[in-house]
Amino acid sequence: MTTERTPLFCDADLAQRIERAETELIGATALAAHRRLDDGRGFVIPLAGGLASFADDDSPFNKVVGIGFDGVPADDALDEIEHAYAAVGAPVQVELPHLADPEIGIVLSRRGYRLESFENVLGIAIADKYDVTLPDGIEIRPSGDDELDLWLNLMADAVAVPDTQGVAWREEFPRDTYIEAERDAAAADITRYIAVLNGEIAGGAGLRTTEGVAQFAGAATLPAHRRRGIQSALLFTRLSDAAAAGCDVGVITTQPASKSQQNAQRSGFDLLYTRAVLVKPV
């Protein structure tokens, strides 16, 4: 790929655009879960420019996202979502960017929300074009709907043995829950990729593009094939595809000080902002 890049500075406008893309992704994924389950329990409720989502029991997409840039949520709006989550027996989890209106954190703290963890949003200014030359033996190819189950199981196998560098993920999900959540996410216009190393399937990844934002929607390598360049090959291939789609910024979410963050920064991503995860228990 090209060696020239412009460091990416994140102001409130860029953060709002990234959070809007995240809101679209979570909303579309939750609606896919509602169609799959058809039990009437799920919801997507607009909230101060973002939304509150309940997709399925224990789903990673049960959360409040996108708030912080369109005013402080009103008390009656917060009452509504808290009652909605209580009705399905789920805590309220708010992902709040540190660039958001600071008054929101004060309001949530007064309502009994507690800080439980953080996650980092990293970004890169996407070049007009990338010349991707993959190492010998590595192939990256699109993964179609005909092999969705293969891709889902590949990703589940890979994330079951995570790298342990940095701050551990606050949440862990059973394999079946993870697979169904990823199946729902597949309905949110995510392009899937498979990495092949010397003829063996070695890893996978996803990419979603909207409003010029390329969301690097997860990437994982099977333990036996790690440290062989798979992650870099998946990343640069998706950067090239994002450039072809007209995106000007790419984003990835990681745990603080994780191997994923280290790899992203080595590949040219800059730390843009941090989300605080605030939770109100059931």
Secondary structure, 3 states (H helix, E strand, C coil): CCCCCCCCCCCHHHHHHHHHHHHHHHHHHHHHHHHHHCCCCCEEEEECCEEEEECCCCCCCCEEECCCCCCCCCHHHHHHHHHHHHHCCCCEEEEEECCCCHHHHHHHHHCCCEEEEEEEEEEEECCCCCCCCCCCCEEEEECCHHHHHHHHHHHHHHHCCCCCCCCCCCCCCCHHHHHHHHHHHCCCCCEEEEEEECCEEEEEEEEEEECCEEEEEEEEECHHHCCCCHHHHHHHHHHHHHHHCCCCEEEEEECCCCHHHHHHHHCCCEEEEEEEEEEECC
